[in-house]
Amino acid sequence: RGGKRGTARAKAGPWWAPGWLVGTWAQGGHEHVQLVSNRTRRKLVLPCLVVFVAVLLAPPPPEKFMDSLFDFDFDPIEEISKVGDTFVTQWKELANLEVPNFSFDAIYYSLMNDSAILTESKRPGLEQWEKGLRKEFPIVIVPGATTTGLEIWRGKPCAKAYFKQRLWGTMSMFSSLAGMESSCWLEHMSMNHTTGLDPEGITVRPAEGLSNVEYFMPGFGIWAQIVESLADVGYDNSHLYVHPYDWRMDASRLERRDGLLTRMKHTFESSFEVHGKPACVLTHSYGDTLARYFMSWVESPAGGKGGKGWVDKYIHRYVNIGGPVLGVPKVIAAMTSGDTSESIWLPDFKSILSQRSILSKNGRAHWFRSMSSGSLMLPQGGEEVWGSAPHKTLMCIGGKDADKYGEPNAEGCVPFTTTESIDLMYNRSGQETRQMWGADKTTWGQALLEPLPRSPNLKMYCLYGVGVETERAYRLEAKGEDLEISTVEWSDGDGTVPLVSLGYMCSKGKRGWRKNARLNPGLKIAVTSREYRHQPATLSLRGGPRTGDHVNILLNTELIGDIIAIAAGRDLEDRVISDINAVEL
């Protein structure tokens, strides 16, 4: 695929083709400008046609709406144009740079593979292969919230055209957003507010397979680079297991409806039988909470009945990537106000759920309150963890109607501690949300209450990003019955999870797993912390190979190299660059 790029005008293409898709390589002494390669253009034809047909067939907006929940103002052309404008702007800026051997193909390839622009470095897997690392332990992946695709199996008449199509994830998501009424989409993506399970007549399930977690949508990789690098050192699908799940539900309901925990138990046992070795578990975000819940459940007589020692036999290495071990304050903010402008779990796609798009604020709050998964991500530890200076309150409510919430302080707002904020959230959400979210009476998955399994052979690694401003506390304005976030107070973290939640339990703090013999029985499990400073690349849409962002850290080449080393049986040392070891609770 060689050839010198020329400056002559590219040949004209078909009348329907955008100019940026047209061009040829220099051949026969003639030079032509080419923006993307022939192979890339062929890849773009189908997605472009899908979007075009979805827009063409989209029904006109309905005449009536559920006024308090839905504001249907989604213009597919406008939304697609925003994405296109972003890419064009990036390309124009890059075209003006004097970079040796510059090509738009290099940029496009870089963007589509979530790697640093114009980098010539090898994949982490190839580098580790050259160092002699090879596959050792079979791997079980438990992905994070919102990064697993959801597809419809049974639905109401308004969704009959979308059987087994994605309501969340892939390009089908945009087709459904464009083609459905907003009320129909929300009805199928929400859970029953009383049971936390499927609404009557609706069946939405997680898509299965490794490919379901590799890419959220074309060009937006999640686990793709990790899987590719693992393949470089000898892994294939016989050594890689993945458990996608419905991230809208908590662990108890995932077991009740889908048998998720039972299926995970069978995966570990069958993997051990096939390979003769315990597994290495890779978790991300909410996946860490589910996996720790599973380790308590599987040994309990009230759960998986595996008995003491099950974890020690079947799991040898446990990797927590960006897990919200002590919870996330933004769950309370989103549930209380419905405001996701600074509080969306997948920030790269926050415009999809913005007030100018599919759902109104009330609609988003309605949706969030139906998802019992939020109960496992509420801040844990109360004021001892979240009430320390300078953030002595989690929320403070000001505005002209603030007095209905209590007595304002010297700053003119009514302060709420973490415990009081959770109570306010439940009061605004309704009694059914309080009962549904509080239905699981176990302490499984709660790091400050539930001990880790007694497992002297297990090694635990906590890998997370630091150096990203992260939501920690909120100032809200009361306007009638509405609460709107007006100010966000920030702390260190990975952009989604504050540092104290990411790292304290893995740190040297007296209540953490290294020193607390009650939560780590006999201090048998060795715990290692690895922090990755956020160093975003200027010309990368997702931060590049040194990002520490909550989702995009899965593209961090250093982190990928560490994962390969852990899976290959190497031991890693602590690397702590924040002040987490100085935090005392």
C-alpha positions as CSV (number, residue, x, y, z in Angstrom):
1,R,0.0,0.0,0.0
2,G,2.6,2.5,-1.1
3,G,2.7,5.4,-3.4
4,K,3.6,9.1,-3.1
5,R,0.7,11.4,-2.4
6,G,0.3,14.2,-5.0
7,T,-1.3,17.5,-5.0
8,A,-3.5,17.2,-8.0
9,R,-7.3,17.2,-7.7
10,A,-8.7,13.7,-7.1
11,K,-10.8,12.1,-9.7
12,A,-14.5,12.6,-9.6
13,G,-16.5,9.8,-8.0
14,P,-20.1,8.8,-8.2
15,W,-22.7,11.6,-8.0
16,W,-23.9,10.3,-4.6
17,A,-20.4,10.0,-2.9
18,P,-19.1,12.7,-0.6
19,G,-15.9,14.3,-1.8
20,W,-13.9,13.1,1.2
21,L,-14.6,9.5,0.2
22,V,-13.1,9.9,-3.3
23,G,-9.5,9.5,-4.3
24,T,-6.9,7.1,-5.7
25,W,-3.3,6.3,-5.0
26,A,-0.7,7.7,-7.4
27,Q,-0.3,5.2,-10.3
28,G,1.2,5.4,-13.8
29,G,3.0,8.6,-13.1
30,H,-0.2,10.4,-12.1
31,E,-0.5,11.8,-8.6
32,H,-3.9,12.2,-6.8
33,V,-5.0,13.4,-3.4
34,Q,-6.5,10.6,-1.3
35,L,-8.1,11.2,2.1
36,V,-8.9,7.6,3.0
37,S,-7.8,4.4,1.4
38,N,-9.9,2.3,-0.9
39,R,-10.3,-0.3,1.8
40,T,-11.4,2.3,4.3
41,R,-14.0,3.7,1.9
42,R,-15.4,0.2,1.4
43,K,-15.8,-0.2,5.1
44,L,-17.6,3.1,5.4
45,V,-20.2,2.3,2.7
46,L,-22.4,0.0,4.8
47,P,-22.5,2.2,7.9
48,C,-23.3,5.2,5.8
49,L,-26.1,3.4,4.1
50,V,-27.5,2.1,7.4
51,V,-27.6,5.7,8.8
52,F,-29.2,7.0,5.6
53,V,-31.9,4.3,5.5
54,A,-32.6,4.8,9.3
55,V,-33.1,8.5,8.7
56,L,-35.2,7.9,5.6
57,L,-37.5,5.5,7.3
58,A,-37.8,7.3,10.6
59,P,-41.5,8.0,11.4
60,P,-42.6,11.6,11.9
61,P,-42.6,12.9,15.5
62,P,-45.7,11.8,17.4
63,E,-48.4,14.3,18.2
64,K,-48.6,13.5,21.9
65,F,-45.9,12.9,24.5
66,M,-45.8,12.0,28.1
67,D,-45.1,15.6,28.9
68,S,-43.4,15.2,32.2
69,L,-40.9,12.6,30.9
70,F,-40.1,13.1,27.3
71,D,-38.8,15.9,25.1
72,F,-38.4,14.4,21.6
73,D,-36.0,16.8,19.8
74,F,-33.6,14.4,18.2
75,D,-32.4,15.4,14.8
76,P,-30.4,12.5,13.3
77,I,-28.8,14.7,10.6
78,E,-27.8,17.2,13.2
79,E,-26.4,14.6,15.6
80,I,-24.5,12.8,12.8
81,S,-23.2,16.2,11.6
82,K,-21.8,16.9,15.0
83,V,-19.7,13.8,14.8
84,G,-18.7,14.6,11.3
85,D,-17.7,18.2,12.2
86,T,-15.6,16.9,15.0
87,F,-13.6,14.6,12.7
88,V,-13.3,17.2,10.0
89,T,-12.1,19.8,12.5
90,Q,-9.5,17.4,13.8
91,W,-8.3,16.6,10.3
92,K,-8.1,20.2,9.2
93,E,-6.0,21.1,12.3
94,L,-3.7,18.1,11.6
95,A,-3.4,19.0,7.9
96,N,-1.8,22.3,8.8
97,L,0.9,20.7,10.9
98,E,4.3,20.0,9.4
99,V,4.5,16.3,10.3
100,P,6.8,14.0,8.4
101,N,5.0,11.3,6.3
102,F,1.6,12.8,7.3
103,S,-1.4,11.1,5.9
104,F,-5.1,11.2,6.6
105,D,-5.1,7.4,6.4
106,A,-2.8,7.3,9.4
107,I,-5.2,9.5,11.3
108,Y,-8.3,7.6,10.4
109,Y,-6.6,4.2,11.2
110,S,-5.5,5.7,14.5
111,L,-9.0,7.0,15.4
112,M,-10.7,3.7,14.5
113,N,-8.2,1.7,16.5
114,D,-8.3,4.0,19.6
115,S,-4.5,4.5,19.5
116,A,-2.4,7.6,19.6
117,I,-2.3,9.6,16.3
118,L,0.7,9.0,14.2
119,T,2.3,6.7,16.7
120,E,4.8,4.1,15.4
121,S,5.1,2.2,18.7
122,K,4.3,-1.5,18.8
123,R,1.2,-2.9,20.5
124,P,1.9,-3.7,24.2
125,G,1.3,-7.4,23.4
126,L,4.1,-7.5,20.8
127,E,6.4,-5.8,23.2
128,Q,5.7,-8.3,25.9
129,W,6.1,-11.2,23.5
130,E,9.6,-9.9,22.7
131,K,10.3,-9.9,26.4
132,G,9.4,-13.5,26.6
133,L,6.0,-13.3,28.2
134,R,3.5,-16.0,27.2
135,K,-0.1,-16.9,28.2
136,E,-0.3,-18.6,31.5
137,F,-3.7,-18.4,33.3
138,P,-7.1,-18.6,31.5
139,I,-8.8,-15.2,31.7
140,V,-12.4,-14.3,32.7
141,I,-13.5,-10.8,31.8
142,V,-16.3,-9.0,33.7
143,P,-16.9,-5.7,31.9
144,G,-18.2,-2.4,33.3
145,A,-21.6,-0.7,33.4
146,T,-23.0,0.7,30.1
147,T,-20.3,-0.9,28.0
148,T,-22.3,-4.1,27.3
149,G,-24.7,-4.0,24.4
150,L,-28.4,-4.6,25.1
151,E,-30.8,-6.1,22.5
152,I,-34.5,-6.5,22.3
153,W,-36.1,-10.0,22.2
154,R,-39.7,-9.1,22.9
155,G,-41.4,-5.8,23.0
156,K,-44.4,-3.6,22.5
157,P,-45.8,-2.9,19.0
158,C,-43.9,0.3,18.8
159,A,-40.6,-1.8,18.8
160,K,-41.7,-4.7,16.6
161,A,-39.3,-3.7,13.8
162,Y,-36.3,-4.1,16.2
163,F,-36.2,-7.8,17.1
164,K,-32.7,-8.7,18.3
165,Q,-31.5,-5.2,17.4
166,R,-29.4,-3.2,19.8
167,L,-31.2,-0.6,21.9
168,W,-27.8,0.1,23.5
169,G,-24.5,-0.2,21.6
170,T,-23.4,-0.5,17.9
171,M,-24.9,1.6,15.1
172,S,-28.3,-0.2,15.7
173,M,-28.6,2.0,18.8
174,F,-28.7,5.1,16.6
175,S,-31.2,3.5,14.3
176,S,-33.5,2.7,17.2
177,L,-33.0,6.2,18.7
178,A,-33.9,7.7,15.3
179,G,-36.8,5.4,14.5
180,M,-38.6,4.9,17.8
181,E,-40.7,7.4,19.7
182,S,-38.8,8.5,22.7
183,S,-41.4,7.1,25.0
184,C,-41.1,3.7,23.3
185,W,-37.3,3.7,23.6
186,L,-37.4,4.6,27.3
187,E,-40.1,2.1,28.1
188,H,-38.0,-0.7,26.7
189,M,-34.8,0.5,28.3
190,S,-36.3,0.9,31.8
191,M,-37.0,-1.8,34.4
192,N,-40.1,-2.3,36.4
193,H,-40.0,0.2,39.2
194,T,-41.4,-2.1,41.8
195,T,-39.6,-5.4,41.1
196,G,-36.5,-4.1,39.3
197,L,-37.0,-6.8,36.7
198,D,-38.6,-6.8,33.2
199,P,-41.6,-4.7,32.6
200,E,-44.7,-6.6,31.4
201,G,-44.4,-7.7,27.8
202,I,-40.7,-6.6,27.4
203,T,-37.6,-8.7,27.2
204,V,-34.3,-6.9,26.7
205,R,-31.1,-8.9,27.2
206,P,-27.3,-8.4,27.0
207,A,-25.7,-9.5,23.7
208,E,-23.3,-12.4,24.2
209,G,-19.8,-13.1,23.2
210,L,-16.4,-11.5,23.3
211,S,-17.2,-9.1,20.4
212,N,-20.0,-7.6,22.5
213,V,-17.5,-6.0,24.9
214,E,-14.7,-5.2,22.4
215,Y,-16.4,-2.3,20.8
216,F,-19.3,-0.2,22.1
217,M,-19.8,0.9,18.5
218,P,-17.6,1.0,15.4
219,G,-14.5,3.1,16.2
220,F,-15.2,3.2,19.9
221,G,-13.2,0.4,21.4
222,I,-13.6,-0.8,25.0
223,W,-11.7,-4.2,25.5
224,A,-10.6,-4.5,21.8
225,Q,-6.9,-3.4,22.3
226,I,-6.6,-5.6,25.4
227,V,-7.9,-8.6,23.6
228,E,-5.7,-8.0,20.6
229,S,-2.6,-7.6,22.8
230,L,-3.5,-10.8,24.7
231,A,-3.6,-12.6,21.4
232,D,-0.1,-11.4,20.7
233,V,1.2,-13.5,23.6
234,G,-0.8,-16.6,22.7
235,Y,-4.3,-16.2,23.9
236,D,-7.3,-17.1,21.8
237,N,-11.0,-17.7,22.5
238,S,-10.3,-21.0,24.2
239,H,-8.5,-19.2,26.9
240,L,-10.7,-16.0,27.1
241,Y,-14.1,-16.1,28.7
242,V,-16.4,-13.1,29.1
243,H,-19.6,-12.5,31.0
244,P,-21.6,-9.7,29.6
245,Y,-24.6,-8.8,31.8
246,D,-27.5,-6.5,32.0
247,W,-25.9,-3.5,33.7
248,R,-29.3,-2.1,34.7
249,M,-29.7,-4.7,37.5
250,D,-27.9,-5.5,40.8
251,A,-26.2,-8.8,41.4
252,S,-29.1,-10.5,43.2
253,R,-31.5,-9.8,40.3
254,L,-28.9,-10.8,37.7
255,E,-28.8,-14.2,39.4
256,R,-32.6,-14.4,39.8
257,R,-33.4,-13.5,36.2
258,D,-30.4,-14.6,34.2
259,G,-28.5,-17.0,36.5
260,L,-25.4,-14.9,36.0
261,L,-23.6,-15.9,39.2
262,T,-24.3,-19.6,38.6
263,R,-23.0,-19.3,35.1
264,M,-19.9,-17.6,36.3
265,K,-19.3,-20.4,38.8
266,H,-19.6,-23.0,36.0
267,T,-17.2,-21.0,33.8
268,F,-14.5,-21.0,36.4
269,E,-15.0,-24.7,37.1
270,S,-15.0,-25.8,33.5
271,S,-12.0,-23.6,32.7
272,F,-10.1,-25.3,35.5
273,E,-11.1,-28.7,34.2
274,V,-10.0,-27.8,30.7
275,H,-6.8,-26.0,31.4
276,G,-5.8,-27.4,34.8
277,K,-5.1,-23.9,36.2
278,P,-7.0,-21.3,38.2
279,A,-8.1,-18.2,36.3
280,C,-7.1,-14.6,36.1
281,V,-10.1,-12.3,36.5
282,L,-10.2,-8.9,34.7
283,T,-12.8,-6.5,35.9
284,H,-13.6,-2.9,35.0
285,S,-15.8,-0.4,36.9
286,Y,-19.1,-1.9,38.1
287,G,-17.7,-5.3,37.0
288,D,-15.4,-5.2,40.1
289,T,-18.4,-4.7,42.4
290,L,-20.2,-7.7,40.7
291,A,-17.0,-9.9,40.9
292,R,-16.4,-9.2,44.6
293,Y,-20.1,-9.9,45.2
294,F,-19.7,-13.2,43.3
295,M,-16.7,-14.2,45.4
296,S,-18.8,-13.9,48.6
297,W,-21.9,-15.5,47.0
298,V,-20.1,-18.5,45.6
299,E,-18.7,-19.7,48.9
300,S,-21.8,-19.0,50.9
301,P,-24.3,-21.7,51.9
302,A,-27.0,-19.1,51.0
303,G,-25.5,-18.5,47.6
304,G,-23.4,-20.7,45.3
305,K,-22.6,-23.3,48.0
306,G,-19.1,-23.7,46.8
307,G,-17.8,-23.8,50.4
308,K,-14.7,-22.3,51.9
309,G,-11.7,-22.5,49.7
310,W,-13.6,-22.4,46.4
311,V,-12.1,-19.0,45.4
312,D,-8.6,-20.1,46.4
313,K,-8.9,-23.1,44.1
314,Y,-10.4,-21.5,41.0
315,I,-9.1,-17.9,41.0
316,H,-5.4,-17.1,41.2
317,R,-5.3,-13.4,40.2
318,Y,-7.8,-10.7,40.5
319,V,-7.5,-7.4,38.5
320,N,-9.7,-4.5,39.4
321,I,-9.5,-1.7,36.8
322,G,-11.1,1.5,37.9
323,G,-13.6,-0.1,40.3
324,P,-15.8,2.1,42.4
325,V,-14.9,0.2,45.5
326,L,-16.5,2.7,47.9
327,G,-19.1,4.0,45.5
328,V,-19.7,7.1,43.3
329,P,-21.3,10.4,44.5
330,K,-22.6,11.1,41.0
331,V,-25.2,8.3,41.4
332,I,-26.9,10.4,44.1
333,A,-26.7,13.5,42.0
334,A,-28.2,11.9,38.9
335,M,-30.9,10.2,40.9
336,T,-31.8,13.3,42.8
337,S,-31.9,15.8,40.0
338,G,-31.9,13.8,36.7
339,D,-29.1,16.1,35.6
340,T,-26.5,14.2,33.6
341,S,-24.7,17.1,32.0
342,E,-21.7,16.3,34.3
343,S,-22.9,13.0,35.6
344,I,-23.2,10.4,32.9
345,W,-21.4,7.1,33.3
346,L,-20.2,7.0,29.7
347,P,-19.1,10.7,29.2
348,D,-18.2,10.3,25.5
349,F,-21.9,9.7,24.7
350,K,-23.5,12.1,27.2
351,S,-25.1,14.1,24.3
352,I,-27.3,11.2,23.6
353,L,-29.0,11.6,27.0
354,S,-28.8,15.4,27.2
355,Q,-31.8,17.6,27.6
356,R,-31.6,18.6,24.0
357,S,-31.9,15.0,22.8
358,I,-33.9,11.9,23.6
359,L,-35.0,12.4,27.2
360,S,-35.9,15.2,29.5
361,K,-34.5,15.6,32.9
362,N,-37.5,13.9,34.4
363,G,-37.2,11.1,31.9
364,R,-33.6,10.4,32.8
365,A,-34.4,10.4,36.5
366,H,-37.3,8.0,35.8
367,W,-35.0,5.7,33.9
368,F,-32.2,5.8,36.5
369,R,-34.6,5.0,39.4
370,S,-35.7,1.8,37.7
371,M,-32.1,0.5,37.6
372,S,-31.2,-1.4,40.8
373,S,-27.5,-1.5,39.8
374,G,-27.3,2.0,41.3
375,S,-27.8,0.6,44.7
376,L,-24.4,-1.2,44.5
377,M,-22.7,2.1,43.5
378,L,-24.0,4.4,46.2
379,P,-21.2,5.9,48.4
380,Q,-20.2,3.6,51.2
381,G,-18.9,4.5,54.6
382,G,-21.0,7.6,55.3
383,E,-19.4,10.7,56.7
384,E,-16.2,8.8,57.8
385,V,-15.3,8.3,54.1
386,W,-17.1,11.2,52.3
387,G,-17.5,13.8,55.0
388,S,-13.8,14.7,55.4
389,A,-12.6,18.3,54.6
390,P,-12.8,20.1,52.3
391,H,-15.9,18.2,51.3
392,K,-17.9,18.1,54.6
393,T,-21.2,17.9,52.7
394,L,-22.0,15.9,49.6
395,M,-24.8,18.3,48.5
396,C,-25.8,21.8,49.4
397,I,-29.1,23.2,48.2
398,G,-29.5,26.9,47.5
399,G,-31.9,29.0,45.4
400,K,-35.2,30.8,46.0
401,D,-37.0,27.7,47.2
402,A,-34.1,26.2,49.3
403,D,-35.8,26.9,52.6
404,K,-38.2,24.0,52.1
405,Y,-35.2,21.6,52.5
406,G,-34.1,23.1,55.8
407,E,-32.1,26.0,57.4
408,P,-29.5,27.6,55.0
409,N,-25.9,27.9,56.3
410,A,-23.6,30.9,56.1
411,E,-23.1,30.1,52.4
412,G,-26.8,30.5,51.7
413,C,-27.5,26.8,51.1
414,V,-28.9,23.9,53.0
415,P,-26.1,21.3,53.7
416,F,-26.6,17.6,53.3
417,T,-24.1,15.0,54.5
418,T,-23.7,11.8,52.5
419,T,-26.2,9.9,54.6
420,E,-28.7,12.8,54.4
421,S,-28.1,13.0,50.6
422,I,-29.0,9.4,50.1
423,D,-32.1,9.8,52.2
424,L,-33.1,12.9,50.2
425,M,-32.6,10.9,47.0
426,Y,-34.9,8.2,48.2
427,N,-37.5,10.7,49.4
428,R,-37.6,12.3,45.9
429,S,-37.5,8.9,44.1
430,G,-40.4,7.5,46.0
431,Q,-41.0,4.6,48.4
432,E,-41.0,2.0,45.7
433,T,-37.4,2.9,44.7
434,R,-36.3,2.8,48.3
435,Q,-37.8,-0.7,48.7
436,M,-36.6,-2.0,45.3
437,W,-33.0,-0.7,45.8
438,G,-32.9,-2.0,49.4
439,A,-34.3,-5.5,48.7
440,D,-30.9,-7.2,48.9
441,K,-30.1,-7.5,52.6
442,T,-26.7,-9.1,52.2
443,T,-23.4,-7.2,52.6
444,W,-21.9,-9.0,49.6
445,G,-19.9,-6.5,47.5
446,Q,-19.7,-3.9,50.2
447,A,-16.0,-3.4,50.8
448,L,-16.2,-1.9,54.3
449,L,-18.6,-4.6,55.6
450,E,-17.9,-7.8,53.7
451,P,-14.6,-9.7,54.1
452,L,-12.7,-10.9,51.1
453,P,-12.5,-14.7,50.9
454,R,-9.8,-16.5,52.8
455,S,-7.5,-17.2,49.8
456,P,-3.7,-17.4,50.5
457,N,-3.0,-18.1,46.8
458,L,-5.0,-15.1,45.4
459,K,-3.2,-12.0,44.4
460,M,-5.2,-8.8,43.9
461,Y,-4.2,-5.9,41.7
462,C,-5.9,-2.5,41.8
463,L,-5.2,-0.5,38.6
464,Y,-6.7,3.0,38.1
465,G,-6.1,6.4,36.7
466,V,-5.4,9.6,38.6
467,G,-5.0,13.2,37.7
468,V,-8.5,13.8,36.2
469,E,-10.9,16.2,37.8
470,T,-13.7,14.1,39.3
471,E,-17.1,15.0,40.8
472,R,-17.0,14.9,44.6
473,A,-19.7,17.3,45.9
474,Y,-22.6,19.4,44.5
475,R,-24.3,22.7,44.9
476,L,-27.9,22.5,43.6
477,E,-30.5,25.2,43.0
478,A,-34.1,24.6,44.1
479,K,-36.6,25.9,41.6
480,G,-40.1,24.9,42.6
481,E,-40.0,21.1,42.8
482,D,-36.9,20.8,40.5
483,L,-33.3,20.6,41.7
484,E,-30.6,21.6,39.2
485,I,-26.9,21.2,39.6
486,S,-25.3,24.6,39.5
487,T,-21.8,23.9,40.8
488,V,-19.6,20.8,41.0
489,E,-16.8,20.5,43.5
490,W,-13.9,18.4,42.2
491,S,-11.3,16.1,43.6
492,D,-8.6,13.8,42.2
493,G,-9.7,10.6,40.5
494,D,-10.3,9.2,37.0
495,G,-13.1,11.5,35.9
496,T,-15.9,9.3,37.1
497,V,-14.7,7.7,40.4
498,P,-13.0,9.8,43.1
499,L,-9.6,8.7,44.3
500,V,-10.8,7.6,47.8
501,S,-13.1,5.1,46.2
502,L,-10.6,3.9,43.6
503,G,-7.7,3.4,45.9
504,Y,-8.3,3.5,49.6
505,M,-9.1,-0.2,50.2
506,C,-6.0,-1.1,48.2
507,S,-3.8,1.4,50.0
508,K,-1.9,1.2,53.2
509,G,-4.7,2.8,55.2
510,K,-5.6,1.1,58.5
511,R,-9.1,0.2,57.3
512,G,-7.9,-1.1,53.9
513,W,-7.3,-4.7,52.8
514,R,-3.6,-4.6,53.5
515,K,-3.9,-3.9,57.3
516,N,-7.4,-4.9,58.2
517,A,-7.4,-8.6,59.1
518,R,-11.2,-8.7,59.4
519,L,-11.8,-7.6,55.8
520,N,-8.8,-9.6,54.5
521,P,-8.9,-12.7,56.8
522,G,-5.4,-13.3,58.1
523,L,-4.1,-10.8,55.6
524,K,-3.6,-13.7,53.3
525,I,-4.5,-12.0,50.0
526,A,-1.6,-9.9,48.6
527,V,-2.7,-6.5,47.4
528,T,-0.8,-4.4,44.8
529,S,-1.8,-0.9,43.7
530,R,-0.8,0.6,40.3
531,E,-1.7,4.2,39.4
532,Y,-1.6,5.7,36.0
533,R,-1.3,9.5,35.7
534,H,-3.6,11.0,33.1
535,Q,-1.4,12.3,30.3
536,P,-3.8,12.9,27.4
537,A,-2.5,13.3,23.9
538,T,-3.3,16.6,22.4
539,L,-4.6,15.3,19.0
540,S,-6.4,12.2,20.3
541,L,-10.2,12.2,20.6
542,R,-10.0,9.7,23.5
543,G,-6.8,10.7,25.3
544,G,-4.2,8.5,23.5
545,P,-2.0,5.8,25.0
546,R,-1.4,7.5,28.3
547,T,-4.9,8.4,29.3
548,G,-6.1,7.8,32.8
549,D,-9.8,8.4,32.1
550,H,-12.3,6.0,33.6
551,V,-13.4,4.3,30.4
552,N,-10.5,5.2,28.1
553,I,-7.9,3.8,30.5
554,L,-8.6,0.5,28.8
555,L,-6.6,1.9,25.9
556,N,-3.6,2.9,28.1
557,T,-0.7,1.0,26.7
558,E,1.1,0.8,30.0
559,L,-1.9,-0.6,31.7
560,I,-2.3,-3.2,28.9
561,G,1.3,-4.2,29.3
562,D,0.7,-4.7,33.1
563,I,-2.4,-6.8,32.4
564,I,-0.4,-9.1,30.1
565,A,2.4,-9.4,32.7
566,I,-0.2,-10.3,35.4
567,A,-1.9,-12.9,33.2
568,A,1.5,-14.3,32.2
569,G,2.3,-15.0,35.9
570,R,4.6,-12.1,36.6
571,D,4.4,-10.2,39.9
572,L,4.2,-6.4,39.8
573,E,5.2,-3.9,42.4
574,D,3.3,-1.0,43.9
575,R,3.4,2.3,42.0
576,V,1.5,5.1,43.8
577,I,1.8,8.7,42.6
578,S,-1.1,10.2,44.5
579,D,-1.5,10.9,48.2
580,I,-3.9,8.0,48.8
581,N,-1.6,6.3,51.3
582,A,-1.8,9.4,53.5
583,V,-5.6,9.2,53.7
584,E,-6.9,8.0,57.0
585,L,-10.6,7.1,57.6
